[in-house]
Amino acid sequence: MIRYALICGDCEHDFEAWFASSAAFDTQSEKRLVTCPDCGGGHVAKQIMAPSVKSPKKAAARSDTERMVAEFADKARDHVAKNFDYVGDAFADEARAMYYGEIEDRPIWGATTPEESAALAEEGVPAAPLPRAFTPKPPKQARPKRDVN
């Protein structure tokens, strides 16, 4: 998509319009399909436009914002890793057991299927997806030793 600043040759009204491409504007203009929204005139032309160029200030501001978001996500991941118990695939069972008072409340995180998540919501169990940026790497599970014989 491309946005053009246009001017009506009949009434000199300035306006903007979007086109699929430069060629689309040319085709529609030749067929007099591009008309002035003010007077309806068909003598519409492109105005001189400056390209949208990122200034160093905008680039620096964007990188500062991105850096702040990344730092926040790092702190959130660290907080979850240090203060929440990882329960893996047992998340739905653990959350449900805490909700119904079968086990003591504690902060947990883990994984559920979409069906388990929907069932928790239907029961009123307070649980919410953890944004991927805030999710720590799951701890490695100890593998059971296998007999070599």
Backbone torsions as a table, in degrees:
resi	resn	phi	psi	omega
1	MET	NA	145.8	178.7
2	ILE	-136.0	139.0	179.1
3	ARG	-107.3	130.3	178.3
4	TYR	-115.2	141.2	167.5
5	ALA	-85.3	125.6	-174.9
6	LEU	-121.5	161.4	175.6
7	ILE	-139.1	139.7	178.9
8	CYS	-84.9	127.1	178.3
9	GLY	-73.7	-15.9	-178.6
10	ASP	-86.5	-46.3	-175.6
11	CYS	-119.4	-0.2	179.8
12	GLU	63.0	25.9	176.8
13	HIS	-76.5	130.8	176.1
14	ASP	-90.2	136.7	175.5
15	PHE	-157.3	171.3	179.8
16	GLU	-120.7	154.4	176.9
17	ALA	-152.6	151.8	180.0
18	TRP	-103.6	142.4	178.6
19	PHE	-136.8	153.8	-179.6
20	ALA	-63.4	-32.8	-179.5
21	SER	-164.3	172.8	176.2
22	SER	-63.0	-39.8	179.2
23	ALA	-64.3	-35.6	179.1
24	ALA	-63.7	-41.7	176.2
25	PHE	-60.7	-48.3	-177.6
26	ASP	-58.3	-45.1	-179.4
27	THR	-62.5	-48.1	-178.4
28	GLN	-66.8	-36.9	-179.9
29	SER	-66.3	-42.4	178.8
30	GLU	-60.9	-35.7	-179.5
31	LYS	-85.7	5.5	-178.6
32	ARG	57.8	36.1	176.7
33	LEU	-88.8	-16.0	177.0
34	VAL	-92.3	113.8	-176.7
35	THR	-124.7	158.5	179.7
36	CYS	-72.8	129.9	178.7
37	PRO	-70.9	-15.2	-178.4
38	ASP	-86.5	-55.3	-174.0
39	CYS	-110.8	-9.5	-178.8
40	GLY	81.1	3.5	-179.2
41	GLY	-65.6	150.0	-177.6
42	GLY	-102.5	6.1	179.5
43	HIS	-93.9	71.3	-175.7
44	VAL	-105.3	136.1	180.0
45	ALA	-132.5	157.1	175.8
46	LYS	-73.2	144.0	173.3
47	GLN	-93.7	164.3	174.5
48	ILE	-68.3	132.8	-177.8
49	MET	-129.9	147.2	173.9
50	ALA	-96.0	139.7	179.0
51	PRO	-67.7	153.5	176.7
52	SER	-80.8	109.3	-176.9
53	VAL	-115.6	134.8	178.4
54	LYS	-74.5	127.3	176.7
55	SER	-85.2	157.9	177.8
56	PRO	-58.0	-33.6	178.8
57	LYS	-64.2	-44.4	179.5
58	LYS	-64.8	-41.6	179.5
59	ALA	-64.0	-41.4	179.2
60	ALA	-66.1	-41.6	179.3
61	ALA	-63.4	-41.8	-180.0
62	ARG	-64.9	-42.8	-178.8
63	SER	-68.7	-33.3	175.3
64	ASP	-64.0	-43.5	178.9
65	THR	-63.7	-45.5	179.2
66	GLU	-61.9	-39.1	179.2
67	ARG	-65.3	-42.1	179.6
68	MET	-64.3	-41.5	178.7
69	VAL	-64.2	-42.9	178.9
70	ALA	-63.2	-41.3	178.0
71	GLU	-63.6	-42.2	178.4
72	PHE	-62.3	-44.4	178.9
73	ALA	-62.4	-40.9	177.4
74	ASP	-60.0	-45.2	-179.5
75	LYS	-64.7	-40.0	179.2
76	ALA	-64.5	-44.2	178.2
77	ARG	-60.3	-45.8	179.5
78	ASP	-61.7	-41.8	179.7
79	HIS	-61.7	-46.1	179.2
80	VAL	-63.0	-45.8	-178.4
81	ALA	-61.2	-38.4	-175.9
82	LYS	-85.2	-27.0	-170.5
83	ASN	-115.2	-7.6	-178.6
84	PHE	-116.5	146.6	175.9
85	ASP	-87.4	130.2	176.1
86	TYR	-82.9	120.5	-178.2
87	VAL	-112.0	3.8	176.2
88	GLY	59.1	-135.8	-177.5
89	ASP	-71.7	-7.9	-179.6
90	ALA	-87.6	11.6	-175.5
91	PHE	-55.1	-50.3	-176.7
92	ALA	-60.1	-44.6	-179.9
93	ASP	-63.9	-43.2	-179.6
94	GLU	-65.6	-46.1	-179.0
95	ALA	-62.4	-42.4	179.7
96	ARG	-64.8	-43.5	-179.8
97	ALA	-63.1	-39.3	177.3
98	MET	-67.3	-41.5	-178.6
99	TYR	-61.1	-40.6	-178.2
100	TYR	-89.1	6.6	175.0
101	GLY	77.1	15.3	-178.9
102	GLU	-78.5	-27.2	175.7
103	ILE	-136.5	163.4	-178.4
104	GLU	-70.0	142.4	177.8
105	ASP	-65.8	141.8	174.2
106	ARG	-161.0	155.7	178.0
107	PRO	-74.1	129.6	-179.3
108	ILE	-132.7	161.1	169.6
109	TRP	-147.2	154.5	-178.7
110	GLY	-179.8	-148.9	-175.8
111	ALA	-128.5	148.6	173.7
112	THR	-137.7	162.2	170.6
113	THR	-84.9	162.5	175.8
114	PRO	-57.6	-35.1	179.7
115	GLU	-67.3	-42.7	178.4
116	GLU	-64.1	-41.5	179.2
117	SER	-61.3	-43.6	178.6
118	ALA	-64.5	-40.3	179.2
119	ALA	-64.6	-41.1	177.2
120	LEU	-60.4	-44.2	179.9
121	ALA	-62.4	-42.6	179.2
122	GLU	-62.3	-35.8	179.7
123	GLU	-79.6	-11.5	-178.8
124	GLY	85.5	13.1	178.8
125	VAL	-71.2	122.6	-178.2
126	PRO	-71.8	108.3	178.8
127	ALA	-153.0	145.6	179.8
128	ALA	-144.4	149.4	177.2
129	PRO	-64.0	141.6	176.4
130	LEU	-90.8	122.9	179.4
131	PRO	-55.2	141.0	-176.2
132	ARG	-52.7	-38.4	-179.1
133	ALA	-65.0	-22.6	-178.3
134	PHE	-99.2	0.2	-175.5
135	THR	-90.6	118.8	177.1
136	PRO	-71.7	166.4	173.8
137	LYS	-70.6	134.0	178.1
138	PRO	-61.1	142.6	177.4
139	PRO	-64.5	150.5	178.1
140	LYS	-71.2	132.1	178.2
141	GLN	-81.3	138.3	177.2
142	ALA	-67.9	128.7	178.9
143	ARG	-86.3	138.3	176.7
144	PRO	-65.2	141.4	179.0
145	LYS	-71.2	138.8	179.1
146	ARG	-105.1	142.0	173.9
147	ASP	-71.8	138.4	-176.7
148	VAL	-85.0	-15.6	-176.0
149	ASN	-76.8	NA	NA
